[in-house]
Amino acid sequence: MKYLLLLAAPVVLWAQSDPPPYVQEGRTAQVSEHVWVIPDGRVNLVPNIGIIVGSKATLVVDSGMGDRNGQAVLRELRKVSENTDLYLTTTHFHPEHVTGFHVFPAGAKLIRPAIQQEELPAKGPDLIASFSRMSPAHAELLKGAVLRPADMVFDSSVEINLGGVTVRLFTLGTAHTKGDNFVWVKEDGVLFGGDVITNRFFPILPDADSNGKNWISILDRLAALRPRTIVPGHGEVDGIDIIARERGILQALQSRTQKLKSGGASAEDAAKILSEEFRASYPKYEGAGLLPNDIKKFYAEAR
């Protein structure tokens, strides 16, 4: 989560002291009747990974980075589900969410939004190359990484009956990426938010296709579902209040940037002023290195 993709030329910022992005085995926790989560442990570039188990089939949400992590997810999956029918989905196209599915059985059906499938070959290889330059551990994880294509794509939403539990995959427009994919476990009231919802990380507006204004509107629509449990892309599993916290930061970034721009501040000045301000206001949040890019993005969106 500490990476920053700048708009003009992708550049990766990485804290060399951080542990390698390995999916942690033996920590999988049940968060509702049908849903288990492999927690990220707040390790940079490890996502929360979901396993949704019905009486007939199982859906895995996100995969970890590369074959090694994909194998770890498979081992954890087998601890909680004996189903042979497998569905897979990805919350967005970034490498830590998609490149582990290469090692899953060929018969597992990978489902993602059509717009996300378009992003994958267009942006995925460059992002893999950028991530590989972070450290030797990243390079090893992503060596020979395969961007597994979807077996099925959908436009705005699709429902999957796993047997006794129904899962809806859906998109709401551009936020963190163009193809952000949300996973709603109806009977359990569990929502997987991908990187549109994180817990104590600053939001990421990584490139020209991300959109802060839409992100705020999307959070309002997600809150209307009134989920009981939210699995963020990164950070601890939480309740519905996590949406309000995410929205509050985005709204504050938007309004403060607008005010500075209206007062004649340049994008660079706004980024410097507000980065310092938000670091001070949210001392427990990680990913502060992302703030200048977020602020410049809101600056570009401001009228």
Order of alpha helices (4+ residues) and beta strands (2+ residues): beta-beta-beta-beta-alpha-beta-alpha-beta-alpha-alpha-beta-beta-beta-beta-beta-alpha-beta-alpha-alpha-alpha
